[in-house]
Amino acid sequence: MALGGLAARLISEIVAFDGPVAWEVLAGELWPDEDDVHLLRHKLDVTLSRLRSRLREANVRPDLVRSDGFGQVELFLHTGDELEDRT
């Protein structure tokens, strides 16, 4: 499966942080010129929803990109999972 656009940028940013990242920090990396926290949260939620939809369509497990319930977003890799970052 190959991703493009915002979905790819979102995954790439999470990979670059090499662990859980606060949603505000992640959203700030994706939309650096936006300072409205409510709009940033909305944009991130929409992007995450679209990404998860694409993952489901590709039969990728739903917890690959997950929130920890404390405002952190992370890429949750299992043993044997592979990631190829072509940025």
CORGI-V760466 format. One record per pair of residues at least 12 apart in sequence whose ideal C-beta (glycine too) atoms are under 10 Angstrom apart, sorted by the first residue. I is the first residue (numbers start at 1). J is the second residue. D is the distance in Angstrom with one decimal. If there is no record, write none. Layout:
# CORGI-V760466
i & j & d
I & J & D
I & J & D
This chain:
# CORGI-V760466
i & j & d
1 & 54 & 8.0
1 & 55 & 7.8
1 & 57 & 9.1
1 & 58 & 4.3
1 & 59 & 8.8
1 & 60 & 6.4
2 & 58 & 9.5
2 & 84 & 9.4
2 & 86 & 9.0
3 & 51 & 7.6
3 & 54 & 7.0
3 & 55 & 9.0
3 & 58 & 9.3
4 & 54 & 10.0
5 & 47 & 9.1
5 & 50 & 9.1
5 & 51 & 9.8
6 & 30 & 6.7
6 & 31 & 9.4
6 & 43 & 8.7
6 & 44 & 9.7
6 & 46 & 9.0
6 & 47 & 5.0
6 & 48 & 9.8
6 & 50 & 7.7
6 & 51 & 8.0
7 & 47 & 6.9
7 & 48 & 9.1
7 & 50 & 6.5
7 & 51 & 4.4
7 & 52 & 9.5
7 & 53 & 9.6
7 & 54 & 6.2
7 & 55 & 8.9
7 & 65 & 9.3
8 & 51 & 9.1
8 & 85 & 9.5
8 & 86 & 8.8
8 & 87 & 8.3
9 & 29 & 8.2
9 & 30 & 6.0
9 & 47 & 8.7
9 & 87 & 8.6
10 & 26 & 7.3
10 & 27 & 9.4
10 & 29 & 9.0
10 & 30 & 6.4
10 & 44 & 8.1
10 & 47 & 5.7
10 & 48 & 7.2
10 & 50 & 9.5
10 & 51 & 6.1
10 & 65 & 7.6
10 & 73 & 8.5
10 & 75 & 9.7
11 & 51 & 7.5
11 & 55 & 10.0
11 & 64 & 8.8
11 & 65 & 7.1
11 & 75 & 6.8
11 & 83 & 8.1
11 & 85 & 8.2
11 & 87 & 9.7
12 & 29 & 9.4
12 & 30 & 9.9
12 & 83 & 9.9
12 & 85 & 6.2
12 & 86 & 8.8
12 & 87 & 5.0
13 & 25 & 8.9
13 & 26 & 5.8
13 & 27 & 9.5
13 & 28 & 9.7
13 & 29 & 4.8
13 & 30 & 6.6
13 & 73 & 9.3
13 & 75 & 9.9
13 & 87 & 9.5
14 & 26 & 6.9
14 & 29 & 9.6
14 & 65 & 7.0
14 & 73 & 6.4
14 & 74 & 6.6
14 & 75 & 4.7
14 & 76 & 9.9
15 & 75 & 6.2
15 & 77 & 9.8
15 & 83 & 6.5
15 & 85 & 5.4
15 & 87 & 8.5
16 & 29 & 8.3
16 & 85 & 8.3
16 & 87 & 8.2
17 & 29 & 8.7
17 & 72 & 9.9
17 & 73 & 9.1
17 & 74 & 8.5
17 & 75 & 9.0
18 & 74 & 9.9
18 & 75 & 9.3
19 & 72 & 8.8
19 & 74 & 6.6
19 & 75 & 8.8
20 & 66 & 9.4
20 & 67 & 9.2
20 & 68 & 6.0
20 & 70 & 8.7
20 & 71 & 9.3
20 & 72 & 3.8
20 & 73 & 6.9
20 & 74 & 4.1
20 & 75 & 9.0
20 & 76 & 9.5
21 & 71 & 9.6
21 & 72 & 6.5
21 & 73 & 5.9
21 & 74 & 7.1
21 & 75 & 9.5
22 & 70 & 9.1
22 & 71 & 5.6
22 & 72 & 6.0
22 & 73 & 8.0
23 & 40 & 8.3
23 & 41 & 7.0
23 & 44 & 5.9
23 & 45 & 8.9
23 & 48 & 9.1
23 & 67 & 7.5
23 & 70 & 9.9
23 & 71 & 5.5
23 & 72 & 7.3
23 & 73 & 5.6
24 & 37 & 7.0
24 & 40 & 7.0
24 & 41 & 8.2
24 & 44 & 8.9
24 & 71 & 7.6
25 & 71 & 9.8
25 & 72 & 9.5
25 & 73 & 9.2
26 & 40 & 9.3
26 & 44 & 6.7
26 & 47 & 9.7
26 & 48 & 9.6
26 & 72 & 9.1
26 & 73 & 5.6
26 & 74 & 9.9
27 & 39 & 9.2
27 & 40 & 4.1
27 & 41 & 6.9
27 & 42 & 9.5
27 & 43 & 6.6
27 & 44 & 4.4
27 & 45 & 9.4
27 & 47 & 8.8
27 & 73 & 9.3
28 & 40 & 7.1
28 & 44 & 9.7
30 & 43 & 7.4
30 & 44 & 7.1
30 & 47 & 7.2
31 & 43 & 5.9
31 & 44 & 8.4
31 & 47 & 9.5
44 & 73 & 8.1
45 & 67 & 10.0
48 & 65 & 6.7
48 & 66 & 9.6
48 & 67 & 8.0
48 & 73 & 7.5
51 & 64 & 8.9
51 & 65 & 6.2
52 & 64 & 8.4
52 & 65 & 6.8
52 & 66 & 9.4
60 & 81 & 9.8
61 & 76 & 8.8
61 & 78 & 7.9
61 & 81 & 9.1
63 & 76 & 5.4
63 & 78 & 9.0
64 & 76 & 6.1
64 & 77 & 7.8
64 & 78 & 9.0
64 & 81 & 8.1
64 & 83 & 9.8
